[in-house]
Amino acid sequence: MKAMVYHGPGDRRLETVPDPRIEQSSDAIVRLTSITICGTDLHILKGDVPAVKPGTILGHEAVGIVEEPGSAVTQFRRGDRVLVPAITSCGVCEYCRRQMYGQCLNGGGWIFGHLINGLQAELARVPFADTSIHKVPDRLEDADVLFLTDILATGYECGIVRGGVKPGNAVAIVGAGPIGLSALVTGKLHGPRAIIMIDKDDNRLELATRLGADHTLNPDKQDIAEEIMRLTGLGVDVAVEAVGVPETFELCADLIRPGGTVANVGVHGKPVSLHLERLWIKDITVTTQLVDGYTIPLLLQLIEMGKLDPKPFATHNYQPFDRFVEAYDVFSKAAEHKACKVIVKAA
């Protein structure tokens, strides 16, 4: 089969590799039909995630069709159309029982394209199939559900839920990439009085406006702290960090009103300064989280009901699978190509 393979920082290659095989009776082999690329894949290619070893197939977001269920798999059969989330779950360990699937103790969590071969391939082995994958309703297309595999759940769980967004809150989201935009569209479900998107890319800010942002700010053109005070009076109740660099984390800390929360979502490859000398007296909460995926069933239901529409996230589509390299080139230069999320059709 064909796959995108990591060979060290800056080195990704489209290669022919052996097909995956069932290794445990709880595995399933899934033939992937639609795949996307995540900002975390770019962090891996920068060398920010050293646990990823050369020779690993990249990727952790895909939709496909069950090709071969293992002998212990009872909830899925050959031919079932499924979404394969970034996070797998054994379903029985202490953390999985708390719905903290990202912390699974028995070999689950974020493993695709990280600790085992990932999903940017024509076929994938999915561990813990019964407790990890989700059936796709017949009337939904791949593009309706593909972004549930990571970004929508990440923006919602790690940004909005973890940040404690409540009705009437003022929310700043720093970073209008796919994760930040996911926090925007899911954050509106909680009834905030204003969501303010902050980014240096005017194209992404324009998309944020179309997706329902109340205000957009560009740090290259405006004094962000001054504008936030003008818009909110005291600062924001919740600031969602959706980039993963020191400057954006520190900006979030500067925008919070006393009693507010900084919800860190971005993947950081470098240390970040935490200015406790300024924050301690403001009763600030800082949260971190790896997505667990426990909200996928809820978000899937909202999509099926027409209450949530992820399709505008897809700005570029590629077919056949051989165009994966082109998709990476475009996604890694998102501002230049006005890209948000790319979809590669594998079948």
C-alpha positions as CSV (number, residue, x, y, z in Angstrom):
1,M,0.0,0.0,0.0
2,K,1.0,3.7,-0.3
3,A,1.6,5.8,2.8
4,M,3.2,9.1,4.0
5,V,6.2,8.1,6.0
6,Y,8.3,10.2,8.5
7,H,12.1,9.8,8.1
8,G,13.2,12.5,10.6
9,P,12.7,16.3,10.9
10,G,11.8,17.8,7.6
11,D,11.8,14.5,5.8
12,R,8.4,13.0,4.7
13,R,8.1,10.7,1.8
14,L,5.3,9.0,-0.1
15,E,6.3,5.3,-0.2
16,T,5.0,1.8,-0.8
17,V,5.0,-0.1,2.4
18,P,3.6,-3.5,3.6
19,D,-0.1,-3.7,4.3
20,P,-1.0,-3.8,8.0
21,R,-2.0,-7.0,9.7
22,I,-4.2,-7.9,12.7
23,E,-1.8,-8.1,15.7
24,Q,-4.4,-8.4,18.5
25,S,-7.8,-9.9,18.4
26,S,-9.3,-6.5,19.3
27,D,-7.8,-4.8,16.2
28,A,-9.5,-3.9,13.0
29,I,-8.0,-3.2,9.6
30,V,-9.7,-0.2,8.0
31,R,-9.5,0.8,4.3
32,L,-9.2,4.6,4.5
33,T,-11.3,6.7,2.1
34,S,-10.7,10.3,3.3
35,I,-7.7,11.6,5.2
36,T,-6.5,15.0,6.4
37,I,-3.4,16.6,7.8
38,C,-3.0,18.1,11.2
39,G,-0.9,21.0,12.5
40,T,0.6,18.4,14.9
41,D,2.0,16.6,11.9
42,L,3.8,19.8,11.0
43,H,5.1,19.9,14.6
44,I,6.4,16.3,14.2
45,L,8.2,17.3,11.0
46,K,9.8,20.2,12.8
47,G,11.2,17.8,15.3
48,D,8.9,18.9,18.2
49,V,7.7,15.4,19.0
50,P,10.9,13.3,19.4
51,A,8.9,10.2,20.4
52,V,8.0,9.8,16.7
53,K,10.6,7.4,15.2
54,P,11.8,7.5,11.6
55,G,9.9,5.0,9.5
56,T,6.6,5.8,11.2
57,I,3.5,6.4,9.0
58,L,2.2,9.9,9.8
59,G,-1.4,11.0,10.5
60,H,-4.2,10.5,13.0
61,E,-7.4,11.7,11.2
62,A,-9.3,9.6,8.8
63,V,-12.6,8.0,7.7
64,G,-12.8,4.6,6.1
65,I,-14.5,1.2,5.7
66,V,-13.8,-1.8,8.0
67,E,-11.9,-4.3,5.9
68,E,-11.2,-6.9,8.5
69,P,-12.4,-7.0,12.1
70,G,-10.4,-9.0,14.6
71,S,-11.9,-12.1,16.2
72,A,-12.7,-10.2,19.4
73,V,-14.4,-7.2,17.7
74,T,-18.1,-7.4,18.3
75,Q,-19.4,-3.9,17.4
76,F,-18.2,-3.6,13.8
77,R,-18.3,-5.9,10.8
78,R,-16.7,-5.8,7.4
79,G,-18.1,-3.0,5.2
80,D,-19.1,-0.7,8.1
81,R,-18.2,2.9,7.4
82,V,-16.4,4.4,10.3
83,L,-14.5,7.5,11.5
84,V,-11.1,6.7,13.1
85,P,-10.3,9.3,15.8
86,A,-6.9,10.5,16.8
87,I,-7.4,8.9,20.2
88,T,-7.8,5.2,20.9
89,S,-9.2,3.7,24.1
90,C,-8.8,0.3,25.8
91,G,-12.1,1.2,27.6
92,V,-11.3,-0.5,30.9
93,C,-8.3,1.2,32.5
94,E,-8.7,3.7,35.3
95,Y,-8.4,6.7,33.0
96,C,-10.6,5.3,30.2
97,R,-13.3,4.7,32.8
98,R,-13.1,8.5,33.6
99,Q,-13.4,9.3,29.9
100,M,-9.7,10.4,29.9
101,Y,-9.0,8.3,26.9
102,G,-5.9,10.3,25.9
103,Q,-4.3,9.0,29.1
104,C,-5.1,5.3,28.4
105,L,-2.8,3.0,30.4
106,N,-3.1,-0.1,28.2
107,G,-1.6,1.2,25.0
108,G,-4.2,3.6,23.7
109,G,-4.3,7.4,23.8
110,W,-2.6,9.3,21.0
111,I,-0.7,6.6,19.3
112,F,-1.5,7.0,15.5
113,G,1.4,8.6,13.7
114,H,3.1,9.0,17.1
115,L,3.9,5.6,18.7
116,I,2.5,3.3,16.0
117,N,1.9,3.7,12.3
118,G,-0.7,6.3,11.5
119,L,-3.6,7.0,9.1
120,Q,-2.0,8.7,6.1
121,A,-2.1,5.5,4.3
122,E,-4.5,3.4,2.2
123,L,-5.0,0.9,5.0
124,A,-4.5,1.2,8.8
125,R,-4.5,-1.1,11.8
126,V,-6.8,0.2,14.5
127,P,-6.2,-1.1,18.0
128,F,-9.2,-1.4,20.4
129,A,-11.6,-1.1,17.6
130,D,-14.8,-1.7,19.6
131,T,-14.0,1.2,22.0
132,S,-12.2,3.6,19.6
133,I,-14.0,4.0,16.2
134,H,-17.5,5.3,15.5
135,K,-20.0,4.3,12.8
136,V,-20.8,7.0,10.3
137,P,-24.6,7.6,9.6
138,D,-25.5,6.6,6.1
139,R,-26.7,10.0,5.0
140,L,-23.5,11.8,6.0
141,E,-20.6,12.2,3.7
142,D,-16.9,11.8,4.6
143,A,-16.4,15.6,4.7
144,D,-19.3,15.9,7.2
145,V,-17.4,13.8,9.8
146,L,-13.7,13.8,9.0
147,F,-12.9,16.8,11.2
148,L,-14.5,15.1,14.2
149,T,-11.5,12.8,14.3
150,D,-9.4,15.5,15.9
151,I,-9.9,19.3,15.5
152,L,-13.6,19.7,16.4
153,A,-13.3,17.6,19.5
154,T,-9.9,19.2,20.4
155,G,-11.2,22.8,20.0
156,Y,-14.3,21.9,22.0
157,E,-12.9,19.7,24.8
158,C,-9.5,21.4,25.3
159,G,-10.6,25.0,24.6
160,I,-14.3,25.5,25.4
161,V,-15.1,22.8,27.9
162,R,-11.8,22.8,29.7
163,G,-11.7,26.6,29.6
164,G,-15.1,26.6,31.3
165,V,-16.9,28.9,28.8
166,K,-20.3,29.9,30.1
167,P,-23.2,31.9,28.7
168,G,-22.4,35.6,28.6
169,N,-18.6,35.1,28.7
170,A,-16.2,37.1,26.5
171,V,-13.8,34.7,24.8
172,A,-10.6,35.4,22.9
173,I,-9.2,32.7,20.7
174,V,-5.5,33.3,19.7
175,G,-4.9,31.5,16.4
176,A,-7.5,31.2,13.7
177,G,-6.1,27.9,12.3
178,P,-8.2,24.8,12.2
179,I,-8.1,24.3,16.0
180,G,-8.9,27.9,16.8
181,L,-11.8,27.9,14.3
182,S,-13.1,24.6,15.8
183,A,-13.1,26.3,19.2
184,L,-15.0,29.2,17.6
185,V,-17.8,27.1,16.0
186,T,-18.2,24.8,19.1
187,G,-17.8,27.7,21.5
188,K,-20.9,29.3,20.1
189,L,-22.9,26.3,21.5
190,H,-22.2,27.7,25.0
191,G,-23.7,31.1,24.4
192,P,-20.8,33.5,25.0
193,R,-21.6,37.2,24.5
194,A,-18.6,37.6,22.2
195,I,-15.9,35.5,20.6
196,I,-12.8,37.5,19.5
197,M,-10.5,35.8,17.0
198,I,-6.8,36.9,16.9
199,D,-4.5,36.0,14.0
200,K,-1.9,37.5,11.7
201,D,-3.5,36.0,8.6
202,D,-6.3,38.1,7.3
203,N,-7.6,35.2,5.1
204,R,-8.2,33.1,8.2
205,L,-9.8,36.0,10.0
206,E,-12.1,36.4,7.1
207,L,-13.1,32.7,7.4
208,A,-13.5,33.2,11.1
209,T,-16.0,36.0,10.4
210,R,-17.9,33.7,8.0
211,L,-18.0,31.1,10.8
212,G,-19.5,33.5,13.3
213,A,-16.7,35.4,15.1
214,D,-18.0,38.6,16.6
215,H,-14.7,40.4,16.3
216,T,-11.4,39.7,14.5
217,L,-8.0,41.3,15.4
218,N,-4.6,41.2,13.7
219,P,-1.5,41.8,15.9
220,D,0.4,43.2,13.0
221,K,-2.2,46.0,12.6
222,Q,-3.6,46.6,16.1
223,D,-2.6,46.7,19.8
224,I,-4.4,43.6,20.9
225,A,-4.5,44.3,24.6
226,E,-5.9,47.8,24.0
227,E,-8.5,46.5,21.6
228,I,-9.6,43.7,24.0
229,M,-10.1,46.2,26.8
230,R,-12.1,48.4,24.5
231,L,-14.3,45.5,23.5
232,T,-14.7,43.8,26.9
233,G,-14.1,46.5,29.5
234,L,-12.1,44.3,31.9
235,G,-10.5,41.6,29.7
236,V,-11.8,38.3,28.5
237,D,-13.2,35.5,30.7
238,V,-11.5,32.8,28.7
239,A,-8.5,33.0,26.4
240,V,-7.9,29.9,24.2
241,E,-4.3,29.4,23.1
242,A,-4.5,27.6,19.7
243,V,-1.1,28.1,18.2
244,G,1.6,26.5,20.4
245,V,4.4,29.1,20.6
246,P,5.5,31.2,23.6
247,E,4.3,34.5,22.3
248,T,0.7,33.4,21.9
249,F,0.6,31.8,25.3
250,E,1.9,35.0,26.9
251,L,-0.6,37.0,24.9
252,C,-3.4,34.9,26.3
253,A,-2.2,35.5,29.8
254,D,-2.1,39.3,29.2
255,L,-5.7,39.3,27.9
256,I,-7.4,37.6,30.9
257,R,-9.5,39.5,33.4
258,P,-9.1,38.6,37.1
259,G,-10.7,35.2,37.8
260,G,-10.3,34.2,34.1
261,T,-8.9,31.1,32.5
262,V,-6.2,30.5,29.9
263,A,-7.0,27.2,28.1
264,N,-3.9,26.0,26.3
265,V,-4.6,23.9,23.3
266,G,-1.6,24.4,21.1
267,V,1.2,21.8,20.9
268,H,4.4,23.5,22.3
269,G,7.8,22.5,21.1
270,K,9.6,25.0,23.4
271,P,9.4,26.1,27.0
272,V,7.0,28.9,27.8
273,S,7.4,31.6,30.4
274,L,4.7,31.6,33.0
275,H,4.7,35.1,34.6
276,L,3.4,34.2,38.1
277,E,4.7,37.5,39.3
278,R,1.9,39.1,37.4
279,L,-0.7,36.3,37.4
280,W,-0.8,35.2,41.1
281,I,-2.8,38.2,42.3
282,K,-5.4,37.9,39.5
283,D,-6.9,34.5,40.5
284,I,-6.0,33.1,37.1
285,T,-6.5,29.4,36.1
286,V,-4.3,27.8,33.4
287,T,-5.6,24.5,31.9
288,T,-3.9,22.0,29.6
289,Q,-5.4,18.9,27.9
290,L,-4.7,16.3,25.3
291,V,-8.0,15.7,23.5
292,D,-9.9,12.6,24.7
293,G,-12.7,12.4,22.1
294,Y,-15.5,11.8,24.6
295,T,-17.6,14.5,22.9
296,I,-17.4,12.9,19.4
297,P,-20.9,11.2,19.8
298,L,-22.4,14.5,20.8
299,L,-20.8,16.5,18.0
300,L,-21.7,13.8,15.5
301,Q,-25.3,14.1,16.6
302,L,-25.2,17.8,16.2
303,I,-23.8,17.4,12.7
304,E,-26.5,14.9,11.8
305,M,-29.2,17.3,13.1
306,G,-27.7,20.2,11.0
307,K,-26.7,22.2,14.1
308,L,-23.0,22.0,13.3
309,D,-21.4,22.2,9.8
310,P,-17.7,21.4,9.5
311,K,-17.6,21.5,5.7
312,P,-16.3,25.1,5.4
313,F,-13.1,24.0,7.1
314,A,-12.1,22.1,3.9
315,T,-10.5,24.5,1.5
316,H,-8.5,22.0,-0.6
317,N,-9.3,18.5,-1.9
318,Y,-6.9,16.0,-3.5
319,Q,-7.4,12.8,-5.4
320,P,-5.8,10.2,-5.9
321,F,-3.6,9.3,-3.0
322,D,-0.5,10.1,-5.0
323,R,-1.3,13.8,-4.5
324,F,-0.5,13.6,-0.7
325,V,2.8,15.3,-1.2
326,E,1.1,18.2,-2.9
327,A,-1.5,18.4,0.0
328,Y,1.4,18.7,2.5
329,D,3.1,21.4,0.5
330,V,-0.1,23.4,0.5
331,F,-1.0,22.8,4.1
332,S,2.5,23.7,5.3
333,K,2.2,27.1,3.5
334,A,-1.4,27.8,4.6
335,A,-1.2,31.6,4.4
336,E,0.2,31.5,0.9
337,H,-2.5,29.1,-0.4
338,K,-5.4,30.4,1.8
339,A,-5.6,26.9,3.2
340,C,-7.5,25.7,6.3
341,K,-7.9,21.9,6.1
342,V,-7.0,19.7,3.2
343,I,-8.7,16.4,2.3
344,V,-7.0,13.6,0.5
345,K,-9.4,11.0,-1.0
346,A,-7.7,7.6,-0.8
347,A,-10.6,5.7,-2.4
